[in-house]
Amino acid sequence: MPKSKKGEGFHSAAGLIRYFDSEDDKALKVNPWFVVAFCIAVSVLVLVLGAIYPT
């Protein structure tokens, strides 16, 4: 069985940390609660439409 490389995880994670640390000021910023509320609203809409128009 080959020996595992101990330092490999840190090197691969370093690029991801550097990528996620640089935020773009021009990017669209959405409040997480808006996303949750939108998902709940769409779910309720689908359930209501399913009750009104059964297949």
PyMOL CGO cylinders between C-alpha atoms (Angstrom):
from pymol import cmd
from pymol.cgo import CYLINDER

trace = [
    CYLINDER, 0.00, 0.00, 0.00, 1.51, 3.39, -0.98, 0.3, 1, 1, 1, 1, 1, 1,
    CYLINDER, 1.51, 3.39, -0.98, 2.30, 5.92, 1.70, 0.3, 1, 1, 1, 1, 1, 1,
    CYLINDER, 2.30, 5.92, 1.70, -0.09, 8.86, 1.93, 0.3, 1, 1, 1, 1, 1, 1,
    CYLINDER, -0.09, 8.86, 1.93, 1.20, 12.36, 1.38, 0.3, 1, 1, 1, 1, 1, 1,
    CYLINDER, 1.20, 12.36, 1.38, 0.69, 14.36, 4.56, 0.3, 1, 1, 1, 1, 1, 1,
    CYLINDER, 0.69, 14.36, 4.56, 0.96, 17.86, 3.10, 0.3, 1, 1, 1, 1, 1, 1,
    CYLINDER, 0.96, 17.86, 3.10, -1.25, 17.35, 0.06, 0.3, 1, 1, 1, 1, 1, 1,
    CYLINDER, -1.25, 17.35, 0.06, -4.53, 18.52, 1.66, 0.3, 1, 1, 1, 1, 1, 1,
    CYLINDER, -4.53, 18.52, 1.66, -3.15, 21.87, 2.75, 0.3, 1, 1, 1, 1, 1, 1,
    CYLINDER, -3.15, 21.87, 2.75, -1.76, 22.72, -0.67, 0.3, 1, 1, 1, 1, 1, 1,
    CYLINDER, -1.76, 22.72, -0.67, -4.99, 21.92, -2.45, 0.3, 1, 1, 1, 1, 1, 1,
    CYLINDER, -4.99, 21.92, -2.45, -7.05, 23.87, 0.09, 0.3, 1, 1, 1, 1, 1, 1,
    CYLINDER, -7.05, 23.87, 0.09, -4.80, 26.94, -0.14, 0.3, 1, 1, 1, 1, 1, 1,
    CYLINDER, -4.80, 26.94, -0.14, -6.02, 27.76, -3.64, 0.3, 1, 1, 1, 1, 1, 1,
    CYLINDER, -6.02, 27.76, -3.64, -9.66, 27.51, -2.59, 0.3, 1, 1, 1, 1, 1, 1,
    CYLINDER, -9.66, 27.51, -2.59, -9.10, 29.75, 0.41, 0.3, 1, 1, 1, 1, 1, 1,
    CYLINDER, -9.10, 29.75, 0.41, -7.40, 32.32, -1.80, 0.3, 1, 1, 1, 1, 1, 1,
    CYLINDER, -7.40, 32.32, -1.80, -10.26, 32.06, -4.33, 0.3, 1, 1, 1, 1, 1, 1,
    CYLINDER, -10.26, 32.06, -4.33, -13.04, 32.55, -1.78, 0.3, 1, 1, 1, 1, 1, 1,
    CYLINDER, -13.04, 32.55, -1.78, -11.24, 35.34, 0.08, 0.3, 1, 1, 1, 1, 1, 1,
    CYLINDER, -11.24, 35.34, 0.08, -11.31, 37.63, -2.92, 0.3, 1, 1, 1, 1, 1, 1,
    CYLINDER, -11.31, 37.63, -2.92, -14.87, 38.91, -3.10, 0.3, 1, 1, 1, 1, 1, 1,
    CYLINDER, -14.87, 38.91, -3.10, -16.00, 40.92, -6.06, 0.3, 1, 1, 1, 1, 1, 1,
    CYLINDER, -16.00, 40.92, -6.06, -17.61, 44.23, -5.16, 0.3, 1, 1, 1, 1, 1, 1,
    CYLINDER, -17.61, 44.23, -5.16, -19.66, 44.14, -8.36, 0.3, 1, 1, 1, 1, 1, 1,
    CYLINDER, -19.66, 44.14, -8.36, -21.16, 40.72, -7.62, 0.3, 1, 1, 1, 1, 1, 1,
    CYLINDER, -21.16, 40.72, -7.62, -24.84, 40.36, -6.86, 0.3, 1, 1, 1, 1, 1, 1,
    CYLINDER, -24.84, 40.36, -6.86, -25.33, 40.03, -3.12, 0.3, 1, 1, 1, 1, 1, 1,
    CYLINDER, -25.33, 40.03, -3.12, -28.50, 38.25, -2.00, 0.3, 1, 1, 1, 1, 1, 1,
    CYLINDER, -28.50, 38.25, -2.00, -29.64, 38.01, 1.59, 0.3, 1, 1, 1, 1, 1, 1,
    CYLINDER, -29.64, 38.01, 1.59, -29.81, 34.32, 2.63, 0.3, 1, 1, 1, 1, 1, 1,
    CYLINDER, -29.81, 34.32, 2.63, -33.22, 34.87, 4.22, 0.3, 1, 1, 1, 1, 1, 1,
    CYLINDER, -33.22, 34.87, 4.22, -34.55, 36.04, 0.87, 0.3, 1, 1, 1, 1, 1, 1,
    CYLINDER, -34.55, 36.04, 0.87, -33.46, 32.76, -0.70, 0.3, 1, 1, 1, 1, 1, 1,
    CYLINDER, -33.46, 32.76, -0.70, -35.17, 30.75, 2.08, 0.3, 1, 1, 1, 1, 1, 1,
    CYLINDER, -35.17, 30.75, 2.08, -38.36, 32.81, 1.79, 0.3, 1, 1, 1, 1, 1, 1,
    CYLINDER, -38.36, 32.81, 1.79, -38.35, 32.47, -1.99, 0.3, 1, 1, 1, 1, 1, 1,
    CYLINDER, -38.35, 32.47, -1.99, -38.01, 28.68, -1.78, 0.3, 1, 1, 1, 1, 1, 1,
    CYLINDER, -38.01, 28.68, -1.78, -40.86, 28.46, 0.73, 0.3, 1, 1, 1, 1, 1, 1,
    CYLINDER, -40.86, 28.46, 0.73, -43.06, 30.69, -1.44, 0.3, 1, 1, 1, 1, 1, 1,
    CYLINDER, -43.06, 30.69, -1.44, -42.41, 28.61, -4.54, 0.3, 1, 1, 1, 1, 1, 1,
    CYLINDER, -42.41, 28.61, -4.54, -43.14, 25.41, -2.59, 0.3, 1, 1, 1, 1, 1, 1,
    CYLINDER, -43.14, 25.41, -2.59, -46.44, 26.81, -1.32, 0.3, 1, 1, 1, 1, 1, 1,
    CYLINDER, -46.44, 26.81, -1.32, -47.34, 27.97, -4.83, 0.3, 1, 1, 1, 1, 1, 1,
    CYLINDER, -47.34, 27.97, -4.83, -46.68, 24.49, -6.26, 0.3, 1, 1, 1, 1, 1, 1,
    CYLINDER, -46.68, 24.49, -6.26, -48.78, 22.85, -3.53, 0.3, 1, 1, 1, 1, 1, 1,
    CYLINDER, -48.78, 22.85, -3.53, -51.67, 25.29, -4.03, 0.3, 1, 1, 1, 1, 1, 1,
    CYLINDER, -51.67, 25.29, -4.03, -51.63, 24.89, -7.81, 0.3, 1, 1, 1, 1, 1, 1,
    CYLINDER, -51.63, 24.89, -7.81, -51.51, 21.12, -7.36, 0.3, 1, 1, 1, 1, 1, 1,
    CYLINDER, -51.51, 21.12, -7.36, -54.61, 21.27, -5.17, 0.3, 1, 1, 1, 1, 1, 1,
    CYLINDER, -54.61, 21.27, -5.17, -56.48, 23.57, -7.57, 0.3, 1, 1, 1, 1, 1, 1,
    CYLINDER, -56.48, 23.57, -7.57, -55.54, 21.73, -10.76, 0.3, 1, 1, 1, 1, 1, 1,
    CYLINDER, -55.54, 21.73, -10.76, -55.20, 18.03, -9.90, 0.3, 1, 1, 1, 1, 1, 1,
    CYLINDER, -55.20, 18.03, -9.90, -53.97, 15.73, -12.65, 0.3, 1, 1, 1, 1, 1, 1,
]
cmd.load_cgo(trace, "trace")
